[in-house]
Structure formats: C-alpha cells, structure tokens
Amino acid sequence: MNIQEPSFESGIRATALLCPVCNGANLHHETINTYWRDHEDAESGVHSECNDGHTDVNKDMSKNPSPRRDGLFIDMSCEDCGELPFALAIYQHKGTTFVSWVNVTQPAGW
C-alpha cells in the first residue's frame, strides 16, 4: 500500500493514502460498506451501505472482507484515474487488523 507522510506544524503524524493505480494523492471516498457479525465466526450480522446522504441496512454478509470478524470497504475514486476497481478494506482476521486495497471486481480470496 502506498502512503505519503506529510509534516504538520501541530506535530500530529498522519499519512496520505495514494492511488494504487497512479500513486496520486487526490483520492475521494465514495460508498462505504460496513459489516458487523453477531459474534466471532457468525455467518449472520448487519451490513450497512452509506452513499449520497442515505444508508441502507440489511443482513447480507456475503461480501464482508473478513471471513471471521467485522470489516469495512471504502470505495474510492481518483482525480487522475477516475473510478477505481479497488476498494480500501479494513478488516480483522485471527486478531490482526489489516488495511489493504481489494479488487472489488473479483470474489473474495479466502
């Protein structure tokens, strides 16, 4: 994952996420999908999809990026590349939290 570490006068450390296609720093987040399992390893849970000022909630856990726990996807677009075929995924697996780009045009690879 490409990141850029800018300097801030306040001393707060931050990183800028870079486009996985062109390495540009001008990304915009679009639709956000969150997945909350009823408990660890549960097949059931709550899925929410937020975009354009509204939220849809259902029980569809089929696209959860984590095979065992909670997770989320943030769809992105790039000012240079346009809509990206990747989503930023944040998820847990076996006690470790991962942040990665996931190709949303392919099924999960668990």
C-alpha positions in Angstrom: 0.0 0.0 0.0 1.4 3.4 -1.0 1.3 6.1 1.6 2.8 9.5 1.9 3.8 11.0 5.3 3.3 14.8 5.3 4.6 17.1 8.0 2.2 19.1 10.1 3.1 22.1 12.3 0.9 20.6 15.1 3.2 17.6 15.3 0.3 15.2 14.6 1.6 12.3 12.5 -0.6 11.4 9.5 -0.3 9.5 6.3 -1.8 10.2 3.0 -3.2 7.3 1.1 -2.0 7.1 -2.5 -3.9 5.8 -5.6 -2.9 2.1 -6.2 -3.0 2.8 -10.0 -1.2 6.2 -10.5 0.3 7.0 -7.0 -1.7 10.3 -6.9 -2.7 11.7 -3.6 -6.1 13.1 -4.6 -8.5 10.4 -3.7 -12.2 10.8 -2.8 -14.2 8.2 -0.8 -17.5 7.2 -2.2 -19.7 4.3 -0.9 -18.9 2.9 2.5 -19.9 -0.7 3.4 -19.7 -1.9 7.0 -20.1 -5.5 8.2 -20.8 -6.3 11.9 -21.0 -10.0 12.8 -23.4 -11.1 15.5 -20.3 -12.7 17.2 -17.0 -14.0 16.1 -17.3 -16.6 13.2 -21.0 -15.9 12.9 -22.5 -16.2 9.5 -25.1 -13.6 10.4 -24.8 -9.9 11.2 -25.6 -6.5 10.0 -24.4 -4.9 6.7 -24.8 -1.1 6.1 -24.1 0.8 2.9 -23.8 4.5 3.0 -23.7 6.8 0.0 -25.2 10.1 -1.3 -26.7 11.0 2.1 -28.6 7.8 2.7 -28.0 4.4 4.4 -29.3 1.0 3.5 -29.2 -1.7 6.2 -29.6 -5.4 5.6 -28.3 -8.8 6.7 -26.2 -9.6 3.6 -22.7 -10.6 4.9 -21.6 -12.2 1.7 -19.1 -9.5 0.8 -17.5 -9.0 4.2 -13.8 -8.7 3.7 -13.2 -10.7 6.9 -14.0 -14.4 6.9 -14.4 -14.4 10.7 -14.9 -10.9 12.1 -16.1 -7.4 11.3 -14.9 -5.4 8.3 -15.5 -2.4 6.0 -14.9 -1.3 2.4 -14.5 2.3 1.3 -15.0 2.7 -2.5 -12.6 5.4 -3.9 -12.2 7.5 -7.0 -9.1 9.3 -8.1 -8.9 12.8 -9.6 -6.5 11.5 -12.2 -7.7 7.9 -12.8 -11.4 8.2 -12.2 -13.4 5.4 -10.6 -11.1 2.7 -9.2 -11.6 -1.1 -9.5 -10.3 -1.3 -5.9 -11.8 -0.6 -2.5 -9.9 0.2 0.6 -10.6 -2.6 3.1 -10.1 -2.6 6.8 -10.8 -5.9 8.5 -9.7 -8.3 11.2 -8.5 -11.9 10.8 -7.2 -14.0 13.7 -6.6 -11.0 15.9 -4.8 -8.9 13.3 -6.2 -5.8 11.7 -5.4 -5.4 8.0 -5.7 -2.4 5.7 -5.4 -3.2 2.0 -6.7 -2.5 -1.4 -9.1 -5.2 -2.6 -10.1 -5.7 -6.2 -13.9 -5.4 -6.0 -14.4 -6.9 -9.5 -13.2 -10.4 -8.2 -14.7 -12.6 -5.4 -13.0 -12.6 -2.0 -10.0 -14.9 -1.9 -10.4 -16.6 1.5 
